[in-house]
Amino acid sequence: MPPERTNGAGGTGGGLAVPMAWLCADCLADELLRTAGLAPPGSLEFRAGRQTLALTVHLSLPPDAPGPAARGGAAGRADAWLRRTAHARDWAAWVEERIAGRLAAGGEDPDLDLARNTWRTLNGTWMRAADLDGPAVTGPGRRVDESVQVWLPAWELGLPLAHLALRLR
């Protein structure tokens, strides 16, 4: 079924639009994170990583890509996703820029709605985690003091998981 096709007669009736591009991106993200085994599948960390990676996959492809296979095909895109997930500050601004660009282009569709809701959830959900930017434990090599905890938006915890899952593919 082509993306944004409806269940109505001939695909144009008042049926429900099917967000195929988003579903493909989410399925790919879930598969990559499960394979990497970085967090238990039911955990908040896993969910944050999956949603972060799904947003990266979905928003990195042109909105007019011809079908779910082209939008979700991992073979040639994984290196671009890896580069995109490498820097937290750049990633958040990039997501907001891409969503705003699609909205400005008249992109109201079920895929974009799911991406926008996911971004709101990731940005509005805060999680307690080790301060990776905090002071290092003294001794050989740089180690993080995991007893020092900070509150982070979920995407800041999900982004390193997404990046590592892509690296381990």
C-alpha positions as CSV (number, residue, x, y, z in Angstrom):
1,M,0.0,0.0,0.0
2,P,1.5,3.4,-1.0
3,P,2.1,5.9,1.8
4,E,-0.8,8.2,2.8
5,R,-3.2,5.9,0.9
6,T,-6.7,5.7,2.5
7,N,-9.0,2.7,3.1
8,G,-11.8,4.4,1.2
9,A,-13.0,3.4,-2.2
10,G,-10.3,3.7,-4.8
11,G,-7.9,5.1,-2.1
12,T,-9.5,8.5,-2.2
13,G,-12.7,8.2,-0.1
14,G,-13.1,9.4,3.4
15,G,-11.2,6.4,4.9
16,L,-8.5,6.4,7.4
17,A,-5.0,7.5,6.1
18,V,-2.3,4.9,6.8
19,P,1.0,6.4,8.0
20,M,3.2,3.9,6.2
21,A,6.4,6.0,6.2
22,W,6.3,6.5,10.0
23,L,5.4,2.9,10.6
24,C,8.4,1.7,8.5
25,A,10.7,4.1,10.3
26,D,9.4,2.9,13.7
27,C,9.7,-0.7,12.8
28,L,13.3,-0.3,11.6
29,A,14.2,1.6,14.7
30,D,12.7,-1.1,16.9
31,E,14.6,-3.8,15.0
32,L,17.9,-2.0,15.3
33,L,17.6,-1.4,19.0
34,R,16.4,-5.0,19.8
35,T,19.3,-6.4,17.8
36,A,21.8,-4.1,19.6
37,G,20.5,-5.2,23.0
38,L,21.5,-1.9,24.7
39,A,18.3,-1.6,26.9
40,P,15.5,-4.0,27.8
41,P,12.7,-3.7,25.2
42,G,10.1,-2.7,27.7
43,S,12.2,0.0,29.4
44,L,11.8,3.8,29.2
45,E,15.4,3.9,27.8
46,F,14.5,1.6,25.0
47,R,11.4,3.6,24.1
48,A,13.4,6.8,24.1
49,G,16.0,5.3,21.8
50,R,13.4,3.8,19.5
51,Q,11.5,7.0,19.2
52,T,14.7,9.1,18.7
53,L,15.9,6.7,16.0
54,A,12.5,6.6,14.3
55,L,12.4,10.4,14.1
56,T,15.9,10.5,12.7
57,V,15.0,7.9,10.0
58,H,11.7,9.5,9.1
59,L,12.8,13.1,9.0
60,S,16.1,12.5,7.1
61,L,14.2,11.4,4.0
62,P,12.5,13.7,1.6
63,P,8.8,14.0,2.2
64,D,8.1,13.1,-1.4
65,A,10.1,9.8,-1.3
66,P,8.3,7.2,-3.5
67,G,6.9,4.7,-1.0
68,P,7.8,3.0,2.3
69,A,10.7,1.0,0.9
70,A,12.5,4.1,-0.3
71,R,11.7,6.0,2.9
72,G,12.7,3.2,5.3
73,G,15.5,1.5,3.3
74,A,18.5,1.2,5.6
75,A,21.2,0.1,3.3
76,G,22.4,3.4,1.9
77,R,21.1,5.7,4.7
78,A,22.6,4.2,7.9
79,D,25.8,6.2,7.6
80,A,23.8,9.5,7.3
81,W,21.7,8.5,10.3
82,L,24.9,7.7,12.2
83,R,26.3,11.2,11.5
84,R,23.0,12.8,12.4
85,T,22.8,11.1,15.8
86,A,26.4,11.9,16.7
87,H,25.7,15.4,18.2
88,A,22.9,16.1,20.6
89,R,22.7,19.9,20.2
90,D,22.6,19.7,16.4
91,W,20.0,16.9,16.4
92,A,17.3,18.7,18.4
93,A,17.6,21.8,16.2
94,W,17.6,19.6,13.1
95,V,14.3,17.9,14.2
96,E,12.6,21.2,14.9
97,E,13.8,22.6,11.6
98,R,12.6,19.6,9.6
99,I,9.2,19.5,11.2
100,A,8.7,23.2,10.7
101,G,9.8,22.9,7.1
102,R,7.3,20.1,6.4
103,L,4.5,22.1,8.1
104,A,5.4,25.2,6.1
105,A,5.2,23.1,2.9
106,G,1.6,22.1,3.7
107,G,2.7,18.7,4.9
108,E,-0.2,17.9,7.2
109,D,-0.4,14.2,7.0
110,P,-0.6,11.2,9.4
111,D,3.2,10.6,9.2
112,L,4.0,14.2,10.2
113,D,1.4,14.1,12.9
114,L,3.1,11.0,14.5
115,A,6.5,12.6,14.1
116,R,5.3,15.8,15.8
117,N,3.7,13.9,18.6
118,T,6.8,11.8,19.1
119,W,9.0,15.0,19.2
120,R,6.6,16.5,21.8
121,T,6.8,13.4,23.9
122,L,10.6,13.1,23.7
123,N,11.1,16.7,24.5
124,G,8.5,16.9,27.3
125,T,9.4,13.6,29.1
126,W,12.3,14.0,31.5
127,M,14.4,11.1,32.8
128,R,17.0,10.8,35.5
129,A,20.4,9.5,34.2
130,A,24.1,9.6,34.9
131,D,25.7,12.9,34.1
132,L,27.8,12.0,31.1
133,D,29.2,15.6,30.9
134,G,30.0,15.7,34.6
135,P,33.3,15.3,36.4
136,A,35.2,12.1,35.6
137,V,36.3,9.6,38.3
138,T,40.0,10.0,38.9
139,G,42.3,7.2,37.9
140,P,43.4,5.7,34.6
141,G,41.1,6.5,31.7
142,R,38.0,8.7,31.8
143,R,35.1,7.1,33.6
144,V,31.8,8.6,34.5
145,D,30.7,8.9,38.1
146,E,27.3,7.2,37.8
147,S,26.3,8.3,41.3
148,V,26.0,11.9,39.9
149,Q,22.5,12.0,38.3
150,V,20.8,14.8,36.3
151,W,17.4,15.2,34.7
152,L,17.4,15.0,30.9
153,P,14.7,15.2,28.2
154,A,14.1,11.7,26.9
155,W,15.7,12.4,23.6
156,E,19.0,13.2,25.2
157,L,19.0,9.7,26.7
158,G,17.6,8.1,23.5
159,L,20.1,9.7,21.1
160,P,23.2,7.9,22.4
161,L,21.3,4.6,22.3
162,A,20.2,5.3,18.8
163,H,23.7,6.2,17.8
164,L,25.2,3.0,19.4
165,A,22.5,0.8,17.8
166,L,23.4,2.2,14.4
167,R,27.1,1.6,15.1
168,L,26.5,-2.0,16.2
169,R,24.3,-2.9,13.1
